[in-house]
Amino acid sequence: MPKNKEDKDDDKDYHEAEHHGPRPFWSGTITFGLVSLPVSLYVATRSKRVKLRMVDHDGEPLAKRYFCPAEEVALESDEIVRGYEVEKDQFVVVENDELDAIAPEKSQEIDLRRFVPVDQIDPMFFQRAYFLAPNQGAIKPYRLLAQSMEDSERAGIATCVIRGKEYLLAILSHQGILRAEILRFADELRTPADIGLPESIDADNDLTKKMVKSIEANGRKTLDRDALTDVRSERIRERVDDKLEADEDVIHEAEDDDIEDGDSDEEPVDLMAVLKRSLEQKNDASSAGKSPKKSSRAAGHNKRSKDSPAQDEQASRVDKSTDMTRAELYDRAQALDIKGRSRMSKDELAAAIEAGS
């Protein structure tokens, strides 16, 4: 059908404005019968809740790893497969190529199969909402479909493949705008009977009348959007702002350990050399406990201690450090303000503490 000038102007105005808005999540075509309507999906909701990241004491973000408790090792991605649990601790492995073989055929169509009364769709089925926007040249058929669905008070039920998965959609129209709701499947919803609720509950008539009066007294003609406020997130933001202003619990960007301070008179510390000495001393102490020449080694150690009390004190600190847990070593390293401590092993922490003491 040829377009008139008004339709062309509407298309131009809409798509010029579209360039300044968010990008579409998906683009395709609504199809039913002989009708094809090119559209784009835009996410209709957005999470504004405060997200708190897991970090260490130095502010380094932590990463999640898959861990095998049987072997006590972290696994790489190429060591992981998917499994379907048929019984407790019994799995059937499903390979990626098997999943690819049963994946739905790729399509850019929203297959609109039937129309049902809007009130027949329980809101519990709604999972996530998207706006449907007309693509270039589709303003007129978009308006026609939206108006027809709204006048008939019907919703369209459709299927769509997005990112390799098939979804069930409800297409709704409100004030000339089409909206797509991803639907949960029927077996995903619980019934009142599933949790032990009776089918109907009879209430006392007098109490019911009092309750109705109370509801009417607190009734409102419209829903105030200010009542739908995430109070917890607001309080967290306020608390963070207060801490920033007071410079309390603020983790500042760590200085680069590799950059030497030109004004410093301290000698640079070779952590690897200190660690090596620490491990050698630890091994010597361990060997002394197993060697038949323990008395001579002990005598030599006593002689060295007498001749070099500083060296004896240093060895004592190393022995005490290696007997501590990593958490205890970390606390000491934090007290000494040792840089890069969050990435150190237990032995490296012991060596760094020795160097910083």
Secondary structure, 3 states (H helix, E strand, C coil): CCCCHHHHHHHHHHHHHHCCCCCCCEEEEEEECCEEEEEEEEECCCCCCCCCCCECCCCCECCCCEEECCCCEEECHHHCCEEEEEECCEEEEECHHHHHHHCCCCCCEEEEEEEEEHHHCCHHHEEEEEEEEECCCCHHHHHHHHHHHHHHCEEEEEEEEECCEEEEEEEEEECCEEEEEEECCHHHCCCHHHHCCCCCCCCCHHHHHHHHHHHHHCCCCCCCHHHCCCHHHHHHHHHHHHHHHHCCCCCCCCCCCCCCCCCCCCCCCCHHHHHHHHHHHHHHHHHHHHCCCHHHHHHHHHHHHHHCHHHHHHHHHHHHHHCCCHHHHHHHHHHCCCCCHHHCCHHHHHHHHHHHC
